[in-house]
Amino acid sequence: MDVLIPIDGTDASKRALDFAIEMVGGMGGSLHVVHYTNNQTDATEAILDDARGRLKAGDFGG
């Protein structure tokens, strides 16, 4: 199973990512995370760093 999760830094997207990590971890498969922006900012890096941390905590290895 492949799961694609878009993230934007909101609490809702963080909850969706956490849910996807649990779902894919329990069922197997691949999890793909995407964040799109027209302009890279410090906020973009913070959003991606948070996602990386959540993936590592879910034993996906980043």
C-alpha angles and dihedrals in degrees: 000000000000119000124192117199121187113207130197102169096260122131089247093057091047090053090048090052092049090049092049091049090054093044096049092041091055098041102030126236139103129306119205121191122199131187119178128191136159091222127036111226139166086266090059091055091047091052092050093044090053091050091049090052092050091049092050091049088053091056094250092123094230 
